[in-house]
Amino acid sequence: MLQIHQITKQYKTGDFSQQALDDVSLNLRDSEFVAVLGPSGSGKTTLLNIIGGLDRYDSGDIIINGTSTRLYKDRDWDSYRNHTIGFVFQSYNLIPHQSIISNVELALTISGVSRSERRERAQKALEEVGLGDHINKLPNQLSGGQMQRVAIARALVNNPSIVLADEPTGALDSQTSVQIMNLLQEVAKDRLVVMVTHNPELAHEYATRIVELHDGKIVSDSNPLELTQENEQPAEHRNLGHASMSVATSLALSFNNLKTKKARTFLTSFAGSIGIIGIALILAVSNGVNIYIDKVQQDTMTSYPISIQEQSFDLNKIMGSAQESAQSSKDQEGKTGSKAIYPDDSAITSVSNLTSSISSNNLSAFKRYLDNPDSEINQYVGKVGVQYSYDTKFSVFGHDPKGTLVSASGVTIGGGQQGGVASQMASMDSNTADFSQVQSMQMATLTGKAQAKSSPKIFTEIMPGKDEAKAPIGKVITDNYEVMHGSWPKDKNQIVLVLDEHNKIPLATLYDLGLKPASDYNDMMSQLNNGQKVKADTAKLDYDQAMKQTLDLVPASDQYVKGADGHYQYVGDDAGQVSQLLDKAVHLKIVGIVKPIPKASATPLPAGVGYSRELTNYLIDYAGKSQIVADQQTDRDHNVLTGLNYTAADDTAKAEQAKAFVASLDETHKAAMGSAFMSGQNGESGQSQPQPGVQAQQMPGAAGPAGQAAGMTAQMGQQAAAASLDQYMANANQEQLVTIYEQYVRPQVGSYKDNMTSFGLISRDAPSSIRIYADSFQAKQSITDSINHYNDKAKKDDKITYTDYVGLIMSSVTTIINVISGVLIAFVSVSLIVSSIMIGIITYISVLERTKEIGILRAMGASKHNVSQVFNAETGIIGLLSGLLGVGISLLLLLPGNAIIHKLMGTADVNAVLPVNGAVILVILSVVLTLIGGLIPSRKAAKQDPATALRTE
């Protein structure tokens, strides 16, 4: 018999207190089906959690068969839950990385039942709930009803005297709910079942007793149990034994969890092994190498600037990865005769380091700092000065030899744009590309923020001198490039073709510029797509023939045309509309052909097209005076492309915007949206998102899976599809309209800033990149110190991450590890500490990811020590893998490493050998350090409140 005697429970949040239970007393029979009803906040779940020992009462007592729980400690409650309570939750609370039978076995495992017995009992429990054929499946392979049956089997497997069900049918359909209720009714024949539910119909139909709560008090009880003094025994304090979890179980739980995250486990183990590798590999770097590096830096400093991008990579974070990749690459030379396979993880490591090192720079604030003549940095800036670049938006068109209109952004206009990516990549010649341009392309790829209407990638601004008026072409350019034919640009409409040092230019660039027929390019792309062998047209092009080509530049703002409805429409992908725009375009003339001089120290112009700063200034001024920009500035609240508000104050406004948006569509686009919406309602996914500034009529959001939408439109008919959408909109409630707004309308609206960027509006106070040139290594060092001083004083959002090109180049040259033992030990010690901290962070993340699992373990009676033991086991496994991986990699690298040391140092006196006992100690050290690193996270896991953990998603 379960007695709940004058239980009170109060929750406090700061100064606010909420009375969850107020002097509740209730006597429950050993076998009955009790349904607890009441409105939300009445204390139902609190009562259930207190009965189950997941939560603690403030006063009163719970008496189980004469045993008082008033003096229970944590371990007593753990044992009580393990031996007496079985939980059935609304959200099933199954551990996703464990099989069905493992989930059911878990309560028995915590009880210390042997493997063979718990497997037999778990299988029997699953058979009793009709899941005997599904024991090896994972939870995500079952339906909701099946998962709830698993939860019931888990609740019953330890033969508890009390089963607590918290909204067991809340996530199920009515038919499945009836099946679960029938199962619980059967369970209640020989034990106490207490169920919390919001469904009074099911409660009255299946429960033998109804208890109603309101504001923390019992207001009715359909079948109370009254105890007399004669049959009421005085409560005594007794514990029910202790739950226990073996080390093997902890290891199994952790190992199964790590198996579901193989990539992360490997990368974590690899990162943890770096310190071990550092100790195992005692290599030498002579002082002469450092002197050599310093000398090379001094000789090359003036050709390489400190570059600051609007979005930049933090090279300090990825420097170690680049250095390690270079060393590993050299270690593999001359090993073709080895009978071994050496995995190359450079791609994974590079992407991981790149994506985690992206940062944004506030270049406007930094420009104000640079423009201030009193700023510390200005005294160290060299003759070339400070160069600002701006991300101007424009498109360039031309006609190929057959008269076909082509786009420099990807050969074709509209349609598929087959050459876009190929053109960008092919034009980025590794020998001539400036690193900042490579970085810009990588940044766009990694962040997904490449603008659909940005300037063609094959066009690059030619760096001017410090005084633009006197030196429109900078000294860095004239010192490193020679004019092969013609001259440098002297006007905004003059451009030059830039070749590489071998007089070559990417073939895709020639197609982009219309110097070769677009039809040939499209045929070539089709052949490539079909897996056919392609013979490219590599016939040479005379300088004079190339310079006869004229191109038309259309500013971004001109690519929007105002319609009859007063809204602007983007026409840059419509060949017919583009042809009409060419009359007022900037007509570009190729006036020169240039290439890098032999042994050029800097090549900031990649193979492609170079244009002057005068053109950049013209485009900035032109965009500021354009009509679309003026119209948008006049009405900052509405998108000039769609007429919609940028923001909707509330759901009512969103619903009205959704109606207005659909009503503005013509029948064709309304039918497309209707078909796409219907396909989405049928469970389709993968809807594409529009780029900011694309006109509403394109409906990317409504396109969804384009093939599906088109197919449905074809089946229904355009008129019927449009009518169907109109009917839906007429009958839709506010919630449905808000959904349409969020899914289809909001992406079309964008923001004021997005539109202005797409229209080409640029402020000269907000450059896209800054390059600071120095004349000497000492001046460069002073500039970096000045930037660091600026960062020390700047706000968090204004701090600058910059690229030190010389540092980057020298880091790739540095391939030898310092032999000085003191420096090596210090370095390795730091590495080990960082590795330990990293393991701790990963373990902490694992704790956050597995919070619900912690709650499940605690609900089944696992103690705090058991939970801590699980996470200690996880860090121990990672430590073991790190140690073994570190020793294994070290042994492999020692083979070529010694040969390289002998060759580079000119002596055979230095040999690296890893003793067996040293390897064993390193593995043990790795395990110990990772256990220490994971100690705090594991203790945090152990302190998780079980009731709170179970509510975590």
N, C-alpha and C positions, 0 to 999 in steps of 0.2 A: 504494500500500500504506500502511496506517495502522499505526504501531507505538506501542503504549502501553508505556512503559519505566519500571518501578519507580515507579509513581505512588502517592503517599500523600496523604491528605486528612484533616484533622482539624477538627472544629467545636468552638469554644469558646464557652461561655455562662457568664460570670463565672469561677468557679473550676472549673467542670465542663467536661471535655473528652470528646469522643466521636470515636473513630477510625472514620471512614466508609470509607476505603480504606487498606489496609495492604500496601504494596509490591506493587501489582498490575502485572503485565506481560502483554501480550496483543498478538499480531500478527494483523491482519485483512487479508484478501485484498481486491482491488479490486472483485470482484463475488461476493458471497456474502450469504446471508440468515442473520444471526447473531441468535439469541434468547438474551437474558440472563435467567436465572431465579434465584430466590432469595426467601427470606422477607422480610417487611417489615423495614426497617432493615439489610438486608445490604449496601447501598451501590449498588444497581442504578441508581437515578435519579441519584445523585451521579456515577457513572461516565459515564452518558449526558450529563449536563450538562458534565462536564469535556471529554469528546470533542467536544461541540458548542461549547465556548468560552463557555458561560453561567456557568461556575464556574471557579475557578482551583485548580490543584493546588499542594500545599505543596512537594513535591519530586518528582524524576523528570523525565520529558520525554514529550511527544507529538510523534511525527515523522510528517509527512504527505509521502509520496513524497520522502523524503530531506530534508525541510525541518524543522528543529527549531523548536519553539515556546517553548523555555525563556526566550528573551529577548523574547518578544512583549510589546508594550504594548497598551493598550486599542484603539487604532485598528487594530493588526494583527489582533487577535481579531475586531474588527468586520468587517474585510475578509474574514477567514477564514470567518466565518459566512455572509457575503453570497455569496461565490463558491464555497464548498466544501460547505456544510451545508444540508440541507433538513430542517425539523422537522415532525413529525406528533405532535400532542398528544392526550391522552385527552379533554380538554374542548374540543377543536377550536381554541380561541383565535382565533376570527374577530372582526374589529372590527365591532361591531353596526351602526354608522351608515354603513358602507361597503357598496356592492353586492358581489355575489359576484365579479364580474370585477375590481372595484377591489381587493378583498382579495388576489386572485391576482396582480394587477399590482404590488402594493406592493414585493415583493422586487426586481422589475425597475426600479421607480422609484428605489429606493435605489441601485441599480447605475448609474443615469444613462442607462438605455436610453430612446430617443426614444418619444414618445407612440404613434405609429403602430405601431412595432415591438412595443412591450410589449402593446398591445391585441391584435395578431395572435397573439403567443405565448401570452398568457393565455387567449384564446378557444380556441386549439388544445389547451392543457393541460386545459381544462374539457371539451372534446369527448372527449378521451382517457379521462377518468374518467366519461363518460356524462352530463355536465351541460351539454351545449351549448345546451339549450333554457332554461336557468335563469340565464343570465349576469346579468340585470338585477334579480334578486330580492335581497332582504336575507336575512341569515343566519336570522332568526327565521321566515322563510317556508319553511324547509327542514326535513326530518326529520333525525334524528341521523346516520343513515348518509350522507345527502346532504351534511351539513356536514363529515363526516369526509373525504368524497371531495374537497370543496373544499380542505380542509387538505392533502390529498395533492397536488392540482393545484398549490397554492401552493408546496409543498415541491419540486416537480419543475420549476417554470416557469423557474428560473434554471439548470437543467441541472447540479445539484450532483453531486459524485462520491460523496457520503455522504448517506444519508437516515437520520435518527434518529427512531424512533417510540417514544413513551413511553405504554405501555398504550393503543394505538390502538383496541382493541376493548372497553375497560373500561366504556364508557357505552353499549354497543350490545347488541342482542339477538343470539341465536346465529346466526340466518340472515344478518343484516347483517354480523356479525363474520366469517363465512366469506367474504362478498363482499369485505370489506376485506382479509382475509388473501390472497385470490387476487390482488388488485390489488398488494399489496406483494410477493408472490412474483414477479409479472411484472416489477415495478420492479427487483427484485434480480438480474435476468438480466444487466444491464449496469452495475451499480453496487453499492456496498456498502450494505446495509441492516442497521442494528443496532436491534433491538427489545427493549424491556423489557416483560415481561408476567408476570402471575400465573397465566396459563392454560397449564399444561404440555402439555395435549392439543393445543391449537392450535400451540404451539411445535414439538412433535415432529412434527406432521403437515406443517407448511409450511417450517420453518426447515431450512437445510442444515447448521447448526452450533448446538450448544447449549452455552452457557457458564453455569455455575452459580456463584453467589457466596454466601458465608456469612461474616458478621462482617467484611466488608470484604476478604475474600480469595477468590481463585478456587479452588474445590474440585474442579471437573471441567471438561473441555473436550472435546467429542465429536470435534472435527476440528481440532486445533491446527496452527498454521503455524510450523514450526521454521526459523529462519534460520541459515545457516552463515556463517562469516567470509568465505567467498569471495563470496557473493551479498549480503552486508550492506554497504551503503555508509555512510560516515561522514556524520552529520547536519550540515547547514549551516543558518545563519540566513538566511532569505529572506522578504520579505513578499510578499503576493499582490496588491498594489495597494491602492487605497482606495475605500471606498464613499462615495457622495455623495448628498445630497438637495437638490434645487433649492428655491429660495424659493417657486416656484409650487406645488410639491408640498406644502410646509409650509402654505401658505395654503389649499390645497384640503382637506387633512386637517382643519385647524382650522375652515374655513368649513362643511364637512359636519357636524362635531360641533356647531357653534353652531346649525345649521339644525334639529337634533333637539331643541333647547332654546330655541325661539323666544321664549317668554314670558320666560324668565329672561334671555336675551340682551337683549331689549328693556328689561326693568326695570333690568338692570345698566347698559346704555347710558344710560338715562334718568337713573339715579342719578348716573352719571359726568358727565352733562351739566349738572347743577345748578350746579357751580362755574363752568362756562363761561357759563351763563345769568347768574350773578351778576356776572361781569365785563362781559358784553355789555350788561346792563341797568343803567345808572347812573341810578337814581331817587333822589328826595329825600324825606327825612322831617324836618320842621322840629322844632326843640326845643320849639315850642309843643304839638305832638302828644303828646310825652312828658309834658309838664306836664299836659295834658288827661287823659291816661290815669291819671296819678297821682291827680288830683282825683276822677275817677270811681271809682277803687279805694277812696279814703277814704270816699266817700259810700255805697258799697254793701257795704263789708266786713262790717258787722255782720249782714247778712242771709245771708251765705254761709259755711259752715264749711269747715274742712279735713277732708276725708272720707277714711277709711282702711277699705278693704274687705278681707275675708279673702283674696279674689283681686281683683287690681286691675290696671288699665292704667297703665303708666308714661307719663304724659302728656308728660313731657319728650321722650320719643322720638317721639311723634306730633304734637307741637305744630307743628313745621315743616310737616308735611303738611297740617294743618288750615288753617294760615295761607296756604299756597300755593293750596289749593283755593278759599278765600274770594277771594283775589286774582284767580284765574283766572275765577271766576264773574262778578266785576265787570267783567273785561276783555271779556267776551262781550256785555255789554249794548249795545244799539243797533247790532248788527252784522248785523241780519236782511237788509240789502241786499247784504252781501258775497257775491261769487261764489266761496265757499270752504266747505269742511267742516272743522270744528274738532273733533277727537276729544276726548272727555271720559274721562280715565283715573282719575277720582276714586274710582270704586268699587274698582278693582284696588288703587290706592295705599292707600286706607283700610283694606281688609281686610289687606293686607300689613303695614301699620304696627300694626294692632290685634293680629293674631295673634303678632307678634314682640315685643310689649311687655307681655304678660301676666306678672304676677309674683304670688307668694304671700306673705302677711304673717302672722307669728306674733303674733296679737293678744293671746294670753294673756300673753306676756312684756311686750308694750307696755302692757297694762292694769295689770300690776303696777307698771310705771314710772309710769303716770298716777296710780294710787292712792296712791303714796308721796308724802306731803305735802312731803317734802324735795326732790322732783324739780324741776329748773330750770323746767320748762314751766308748773307750776301758778301761778306768779306772773303769767303773761300770759293765763290763761284768763278769758274774759268772764263776764257775768252768766248767760248761758244755760248755761255750763259744758260738761261733757263728756257726750255722749250715747252710750249703748251700745245696740246693736240685736242681737236674737237670732233666729236662723232656726228658729223654732218650726214643728213639723210637725203639721198638722191638716187635716181635710176639713170642708167645710160643705155641708149638704144642705137642701133645701126642697121644697115642693110648689107647682107652678104652678097657675094658675087652674083647670085641668082635673083637678087632683089628682095629676098625674104627679110622681114623685120625680125631682128634678134635683140636679145637683152643681155647685157654684160653680167647680169646676176645669174645667168644660167641658160643661155642659148635661146630657149623657147619662151614665149610670152603666154601667161595663163597655162592651161593644160598641166602637163606633168612636170615641167622644168627638170628634165633629165640631167642637165649638166650642172645644176646648182652645187651640190656637194662635191662632185668630181672636180668641178672647176675650181672651187675654193681650195681643195686639198692639192690638186695638181699644180696650182699656181704658187703654192707655198714651198719653194725650193729650199732644201735644207742648207745649201751652201750660201745663199744670198739673203734668206729671210732674217729680219731683225727678230730677236727673241721676244720682244714685246708683242709682235704680231702673232707669233706662235702661241704666246700666252693668251692673247685675246681670243683666238680660236678655241683653245682648250677651255678657257673660262666660259665661253658661250655654250660649248658642248656640255660641260659639267653642270652649269647652273640652269640651263634651259632658257636663258634670257636673251638669246639671239633675236634681234628685231627682224620681223618679216620684211620691213621696208627700209632696212639699213642700206648704206652704200655698197656697191659691188666690192667683194673682197679683193678683186684684182686691182682695185684703185688704191693708191697710197699717196698721201701728201708728202711733197718734197720738203725736207727740213730747211727752213730759212736760217739766215744768220741772226746774230744777237740783235742787230738793228735791221728789221725787215725791209725798211725803205731803201737802205743802202745795199743790203745783201739779201735779195730774194731767194738765192740759193746758198745754203750754208756751207761753211768751210769743211765740215765733216763730209758733206756730199761731194764737193769738188775735189777734195783730197783723195777720195776713195773710188770715184767713178770717172770714166772718160767718155766723151761724146764721140760715138762712132760715126754719126751722120747727123747733120742738121745742127740744132742748138738747144740750150736749156729754155724752158718756158719763160716768156716775158710778160704774159698777159693771162687773164683768168681763163680764156678759151683755148689756151695752148697746153698741150700735154706731150709727154715723151713715152716711148716704149722702153721698158727696162728689161734687159737680157741678163742671163747669168754669165759667169766668167767664160763659159764655152760658147757664147753667142746663142744660147738656147732660151726658149720660152715655152712654158707648158702648152701642149697641143690644145687642151681645153680652153685656154685663154684666147687662142687664135679664133676658135669657134665663137667664143663669147663676144669678141670684138667684130665679128663678121668678116674676118680676113679669110675664112674658109667657109664653104657652104654648110648651112645648118642641117640640110637634109643628109649630108654625109655623116655628120655627128649623130643624128638621130638613128640612122641606119646602124652605125657602129655600136650605139648603146643597145639597140634591139638585139644585135648579134651577141653582145656580151651577156645580156639577160637570158638569151636562149642557149648559152653555153657554147656558142660557136667561136671558132678561132677568128680573131680580128687582125686585119692588116691595116694599120693606121696610115693616113696620108702624111708622110714626113718629108714631102718635097720642100726644098728651101724656098724662102720668100725674100725677094729683093728689097733692099731698104726703100727704094723709091716707090715700089708697089705698096709697101706697108704704109708709107706716109701719105699716100693718096686717100686713104680711108678717112672718112669724116664720121663723127659720132655726135649724138644729140643727148645732152644732159637735161633731165627733167627734175627740178627740185621736188621734194616730197610734198610740199603744200600744193603744187600744181596737179598732183595725181588724184586730187579730190575734186569732184564736179558737183555743183549745187543743182539739186533736182527741183522739179515743180512743187514738191511738198515742202521746200525750204530746207531740206536736209541734204548733207553732202554724201557723196558716194565715191568709194575708192575705185578707180578705173585703171590702175597701173598694171593689171593683169589682163586687160581687154585690148587686143591688138588693134581693133578699130578705133577705140577711144585714144589709144596711145598715138596713133598716126595723126590724129587731130591736134594733139598736144605738141608735136614736134615743131610746128611753125614758130612757137614762141619759146622753144627750148634754147639752152646755151649750146651753140654749135662748136664742138671741140675739134681742134685740128692737131694732128700729130706733127710736131715740129722738130723732133729729134729722136735719136735712138742711142741709148747709153748702156754701159755695162761696167761691172766692177773692174778696177785695175788689178793686175796680178799682185797677189799677196796683200790684198786690201785688209786693213786692220778692222774696219767696221763697214757693214753692208746693211744699212737700215732700209734700203729699198728692195723689196722682193721682186722677182721677175713678174712683170705685169705692166701696169700703167702708173706713171707718176704725174701728179698735178700740183699746181702752185698754191701757196698760202693765200694768194689773191682770190682764187676760186673759193677757198674756204670762207674767207671774209664776205665774199659776195653772197654765198648761200646763207650764212648766218643773218646778214642784213635782209636778204630777200624773204626769208621765212618770217622775220619780224614784221614785215610790211604786207604779208599776204592776207587775202580776204578771209580765208578760213580761220586763220589765227585771230584776226580781228573779231570775227563773229563769235569765236569761242571765248575770247576774253570779255566780250560784251555780256555774254550769258554764261557765267561760270558754273551755274547749277545744272544745266542741261547739256547732254552730249549732242553736238551739232550733227553727228552722223545718224543718230537714231531719234533725237528729240526727247529722249527719256532723261529723267532726273538721275544725277550721279548717285544720289543717296535716297533711300526710302526711310522715312522717320519711323514707321511702324508697320505692322502686318497689313493694316488697312491700305496704306500707301503702296505697299508691295503688290497687293491684290489688284489695285487700280492700274498700276504700271503694267502688270501682266496682261490685263484686259486691253489696255491701250496698245501694247506692243503687238498682240495677235491681231487686233483690229486693223493695224496699219499695214499688215502684210497683204500682198496680192494673192490671188488664188493659187498660183504655182508654188510660192514659198509657204503658204499656209498649208497646202496639201503635203509638202515635204515635212513640215514640222508635225503635222497631225500623224503622218505615217511613222515618223521617228518616235513620237511620243507613245504611240500604241505599241511599237516594238519594245520600247523601254518598259512599258507597263507589263509586257509579257516576259520580263526578266532579262532583257538584253542589256549589255553593258558596253563600256569602252567608248563613251561619247567623247568626241574630240572637243578641245577648247579653242576658242578663237583667239587670234592675236589682237592686242589692243588696236583700235582704230579701224578694224574691218567693218564694212558696212553691214547694217542689220539684215539686208536682203540676202546676204550669203548664208546666213543661218548655220554656222558651224556647230553651234550647240544643238541645233535641231537635227543636224545631219546624222548624229549618232553613228551607228554602223551604216555607212552610206549604201552599201549593197542591199541591206535589209529594208531601209527606208524606201529606196527606189523600187525594190520588189513589191513592197506593200502598196505603194502608190500605183504601180502598174496593175496590181490585182484589184484594188478598190476603184480606181479611176480618180483622176485629179479632183474633179468636182465633188465626188463623194467623200474623198479624204478631207478636203477643206470643209465641207459641210459637217462632217463628223467632229472636227476640231471646234467649229463654231458651236455646235450643240453641247459639246463637253464644257466649253467656256461659259455658256449660258447657265448651265446647271451646277458648275463647280462651286464648292463652298470656299470660304476664305483660306482655310488650311491648304486646300488643293491649289488654289491660285498662288499662294505664297511658295509652294513647292515648285510650280512652273516658273515663278520669278527667279528663285534661287538657281534652278537648273538650266533655264534657257535664256532668261532675260538679263540677269546680272552680268554674265560673261560678255554680253553685247554692250553693256553700258560702260564698263571699264572705269577709268578715272580721268579727271581733268589733266593730271600730269601725264598719264599715258597718252592721251590724245595729242597734247602739245609736243611730246617727244616724237610721235608718229608724223606730225605735221612738219617736223624739222626745226622747231623752235629751240634755239640754243642760247644760253647766256654765256658771254665771254668770261664771266666770273666763275663758271662751272665747267672747267675743261674735263675731257675724258681721260687724259693722261698728262703727266708732267715728267720731263726729263731734266735732270740737273747735271751739268758737265763740270768737271774739275780739270785742272791742268797738271796735277801731280797726285801721287798716292797720299802724301801728307794732307793735301787739300781735301781729297776724297774722304779721308778719315775724319777730318774736321767737320765736313758736311754731314757725315753720318752721326757724329757726336751732336751736331746742332739739331738734327732731326730727333735724336733721342731726347735732347733737352726739351724740344717742342712737345714731344709725347708725354714727358713727365709733367708738364704744366697743362696739357690739353685735357678737355673732357673725354670721357670714355669713348664717345661716338666720333670724336675728332682725331683720335690717335691714328698715326700713319704706319702702314705696312709697306715697305719699299723693297725694290730689287737691286741688289748690288751685283752688277754683271761680272765685275772682276772677281768678286768673292765666289760667284757661281762657277766661273771658268776654272778658278784655282782649286775649288773643291773637287772638280772632276779630275784634276791633275794629281791631287794628293791621294796616293794609293798605298802608302806604306804606314804601318802603325808604329807609333813611337816606341823605341826600345828602352828608353829610360824607365827603370822599374818603378821609381816613385811616381812618375806621371801616369804610368800604366795602371798601377794599383789604385791611384786616386780616381782615374777615369772609370775603371771597372767597378769600384765601390759605388760611384754615383749611378752607374748603369744598373747595378743590383738593387739599389734603393728605389730607383725609378721603376724597375721591373716589379718590385714588391708593391709599390703604390698602384701601379697599373693593374696588377692582379686584384688588389683590393677594390679598385674601381669597377672592374669587370664583375667581381663577386657581388658588389653592391647593386649593380645593374641586374644581376641574376636574382637578387633578393626582391627587387622591385617587380621583375617579371613574374616571379613565382609567389607573389604575396598570397594569391588565392590558394595555391597549393599549401602554403604554410597554414592557412586557416583550415584547410581540409585535414591536414595531419593533426592539428590541435583538436579539431572536432572529434577525431577518432581516438583521442587519448594520448597522442604523442606529447611528450614533455618538452619544456623549453630546451633542455639538454639534447633531446633527440633532434629537434629542429636545428640547433647549432651544429650538431654532429653531421647532419646532412650536408650543410654548406661547407663545413670543414673538410668533409670527404671530397666535395667538388674542387676546392682549392688544392687539396692534396693530389688529386688526379692530374690537375693542370700543372702543378709543380713537378710531378714525376715525368709528364710528357715533355715539359720544358727542359728538364735536366737531360733526359735521354736524347731529345732533339739537338740540344746544344752540344753534347758530347759527340753525337754522330756527325754533325756538320763539321765540328772541329777536326775530327779524325780525317774526314774527306779533304778539308782545306789544307791540312798539314802536308799532304803529299805534294801538291804543286807549290805550296807556300814556301817550303824550304828551297826549292829550285829557284823560285823568283827572288828570294832573299839573297841567295848566292850570286845571282846574276846582277841584281841591282846594286848590291853593296860591294861586289868584286871580291868577296871572301867566302870561304866555306866554313868559317869558324862558328857561325851562328846557326844552330839547328834547334828546331822546336820539336819537343817530344812530350807526349802526354802520358804519364804513368798510369797504370791500372788503378792503383789506390787513389790517385788524384781524380780519376774519372768517377769512381764510386763516391768520393767525398763531394764532388761537384753535384752529382745527382741528389745526394742527401741534402746538401746546402740549398739546392733549388726547392726541394719539398719543404724544408723548414722555413725558408724565406716566404714562400707563397702562403704557407699556413699562417705565418705572422701577418702578412699583408691582408689575409682574409678574415683575421680574427675579429676586427671591429664590425664588418658587415654581417658575420655569422652571429655575433651577439645581438646586433640589431634585429636580425631575423627572429632570434629566439624571443625577443621582447615584443614581437607583434601581438596586438590584442586579437584573439581568434575571431571574435564577432566582427570586428572591423575588417580583418583580413578577408573574411568570407564575402563581404560586400564589395570588395575591390574588383574592378574589371580590368 
